[in-house]
Amino acid sequence: MALFSREFIAVPDDKKGQIVFKWPDVTIRRFTHAIVNADEVAMFVNTGQVVQTMGPGRHPIDADELPGLGAIVDFATGGNAYRAELYFVGTREYTGYRFGGRVDDVQDPRTGLVVTLRVFGEYALRVIDPARLITNLTATVDVTDNDRIAGWVSEQLLKVLRTNVTTQVVANGWPILGLSVHSPEIEQAAITSANGQLEAYGIALTRMGNFDINLAEEDAKQLKQLAKDTSYSQLAGGFQQYAAGEMALGAGQGMAQGGGATDGAFLAAGFALPGMMAGAMQQQQQQRPAPQAPPPAPTPAPAAAGGAACASCSTPNPAGAKFCMSCGTAMAPAVKHCTECGTELPGAARFCANCGHAAS
């Protein structure tokens, strides 16, 4: 096994999933063969500079075959080895890396409420320039663990999203509730912006998945309640009318459940409701058309000359009528007076009850 490891250099089977694999020995014997898989690129690096690149295939480690090695001969071995770092970099797509966290505090354009946006998702990446990855990133990132590279990429992605999402929400006036409708636009803009940042490090995001923008639980609850109040107040004709109805409903429910704590709310509603109801009634009266004046009552026609008006229907009748000619009601007998003493006599009297004089 020692001989094999000395004659052939390749990425071990248990390390093939790594984005970057660094060969552990910096002294590489001449005529050793480097085996580079189809989805890899191998590079010799000396003093921070890439001196030789090898594509897929089997390569003899010899300056005659790889001219760049001529400058990194290890003289301590009598010229039989090269002293350099050897990196294998995967060029396939690497998937399933997660990111997420707080984005920014954003004011909802519809309600004016300030809420905290959070974003979560997955992404896939690919190495587009192995030399840039090795020279610009491996000095600060532990390349023996993909999560170190992916963690750094996730930080760059969140950095871009903090600016990108806020700018899009404010510029387009997107309401926070229902923001997921615009996820494809935000996702594509995030990939474009992030790749602008990652280009200098030889990495590119190829796609994203399960992209989700959401709120903290308290912010979501508060925003939904405010949206509900706004909609209901519009339906009720104004916020005062809606608030009055909510207070009365809450007080009634509290009393029905026997809660003493609702007495204060009910009293508050009692004090507030008259003013609110008066305002609502005044508003309704202003909107209601003015009532029309009732028609004038008919003026009874004057009684016929010498006659009397019927006591039941007020119809005038001729003199001497015993029954009303309109409704048939008996007419009151005419009143007469004694010609001798002036005493008032009923219509049927034949003699005066005061002086006995014959009635005329």
Residue pairs with C-beta under 8 A, 6 or more apart in sequence:
6 29
6 32
7 32
7 33
8 32
8 33
8 34
8 35
9 23
9 28
9 32
9 33
9 34
9 35
9 61
9 86
10 34
10 35
10 36
10 37
11 18
11 21
11 37
11 40
11 88
12 21
15 21
16 37
17 146
18 90
18 143
18 144
18 146
19 89
19 90
19 94
19 127
19 143
19 146
19 149
20 87
20 88
20 89
20 90
20 133
20 134
20 138
20 143
20 149
21 87
21 88
21 143
21 144
22 85
22 86
22 87
22 88
22 138
22 143
22 144
23 85
23 86
23 87
23 88
26 83
26 84
26 85
26 86
27 74
27 77
27 81
27 82
27 83
28 44
28 61
28 81
28 82
28 83
28 84
28 86
29 61
29 77
29 80
29 81
30 61
30 62
30 79
30 80
30 81
30 82
31 60
31 61
31 62
32 60
32 61
33 58
33 59
33 60
33 61
34 42
34 54
34 58
34 59
34 61
34 86
35 58
36 42
36 54
36 55
36 56
36 57
36 58
36 59
36 88
37 56
38 56
39 56
39 90
39 91
39 92
40 56
40 88
40 89
40 90
40 91
41 53
41 54
41 55
41 56
41 88
41 89
41 91
41 130
42 53
42 54
42 59
42 86
42 87
42 88
42 89
43 50
43 52
43 53
43 54
43 86
43 87
43 89
43 130
43 131
43 134
44 50
44 51
44 52
44 53
44 66
44 68
44 69
44 72
44 82
44 84
44 85
44 86
45 51
45 84
45 85
45 86
45 87
45 134
45 135
46 71
46 72
46 83
46 84
46 85
48 135
48 139
49 135
50 131
50 134
50 135
51 68
51 69
51 71
51 72
51 84
52 66
52 67
52 68
52 69
53 130
53 131
54 66
59 65
59 66
61 69
61 82
62 69
63 69
63 70
63 73
63 82
69 82
69 84
72 82
72 83
72 84
73 79
73 81
73 82
73 83
74 80
74 81
74 82
74 83
87 130
87 134
87 138
87 143
89 127
89 130
89 133
89 134
90 127
91 126
91 127
91 130
92 126
93 124
93 125
93 126
93 206
94 124
94 125
94 126
94 146
94 150
95 122
95 124
96 122
96 124
97 122
97 123
97 124
97 125
97 150
97 153
97 154
98 120
98 121
98 122
98 154
99 119
99 120
99 121
99 122
99 123
99 153
99 154
99 157
99 158
100 118
100 119
100 120
100 121
100 158
101 118
101 119
101 120
101 158
102 116
102 117
102 118
103 116
103 117
103 118
103 119
103 158
103 161
103 162
103 165
103 166
103 213
104 116
104 117
104 162
104 165
104 166
105 114
105 115
105 116
105 117
106 114
106 115
106 116
106 117
106 165
106 166
106 169
106 170
106 176
107 113
107 114
107 170
108 114
108 115
108 175
108 176
108 177
108 223
109 169
109 170
109 173
109 174
109 175
110 175
110 176
110 177
110 227
111 223
111 226
111 227
111 230
113 222
113 223
113 226
115 176
115 215
115 216
115 219
115 220
115 222
115 223
116 215
116 216
116 219
117 165
117 166
117 169
117 176
117 213
117 214
117 215
118 213
118 214
118 215
118 216
119 158
119 161
119 165
119 211
119 212
119 213
119 214
120 210
120 211
120 212
120 214
121 187
121 208
121 209
121 210
121 211
121 212
122 208
122 209
122 210
123 153
123 154
123 157
123 205
123 206
123 207
123 208
123 209
124 205
124 206
124 207
124 208
124 209
125 150
125 153
125 203
125 204
125 205
125 206
126 203
126 204
126 206
127 133
127 202
127 203
128 199
128 202
128 203
128 204
129 202
130 202
131 202
132 200
132 201
132 202
133 201
133 202
133 203
134 202
136 200
136 201
136 202
137 149
137 152
137 201
137 202
137 203
140 152
141 148
141 149
141 152
142 148
143 149
149 203
153 198
153 203
153 205
156 194
156 197
156 198
157 190
157 194
157 205
159 197
160 190
160 193
160 194
160 197
161 190
163 193
164 186
164 189
164 190
164 193
165 186
165 190
165 213
168 174
168 182
168 185
168 186
168 189
169 176
169 179
172 182
174 182
176 215
176 223
177 223
177 224
177 227
179 213
180 212
180 213
183 211
183 212
183 213
186 211
186 213
187 208
187 211
190 208
191 205
191 207
191 208
194 205
195 204
195 205
198 204
198 205
214 220
215 223
229 239
229 242
232 242
233 239
233 241
233 242
233 243
235 242
236 242
236 245
237 280
237 283
238 280
240 276
240 279
240 280
241 276
241 280
243 276
244 269
244 272
244 273
244 276
244 277
244 280
247 265
247 268
247 269
247 272
247 273
248 269
248 273
250 262
250 265
250 269
251 262
251 265
251 266
251 269
252 266
253 262
254 261
254 262
254 263
254 265
254 266
255 262
255 263
255 266
300 309
300 314
301 316
302 316
303 309
303 316
303 317
304 316
304 317
304 318
304 319
305 319
306 318
306 319
307 316
307 317
307 318
307 319
307 320
307 321
308 316
308 317
308 319
308 321
308 331
308 332
308 334
309 315
309 316
309 317
310 316
310 317
310 324
310 326
310 327
310 329
310 331
311 329
311 332
312 324
312 327
312 329
313 324
313 326
313 327
313 329
315 324
315 325
315 326
315 327
317 324
317 325
317 331
320 334
321 331
322 330
322 331
323 329
323 330
323 331
324 330
324 331
333 346
333 347
333 348
334 347
335 344
335 345
335 346
335 347
336 344
336 345
336 346
336 347
336 349
336 359
336 360
337 343
337 344
337 345
338 345
338 352
338 354
338 355
338 357
338 359
339 357
339 359
339 360
340 352
340 355
340 357
341 352
341 354
341 355
341 357
343 352
343 353
343 354
343 355
345 352
345 353
345 359
349 359
350 358
350 359
351 357
351 358
351 359
352 358
352 359
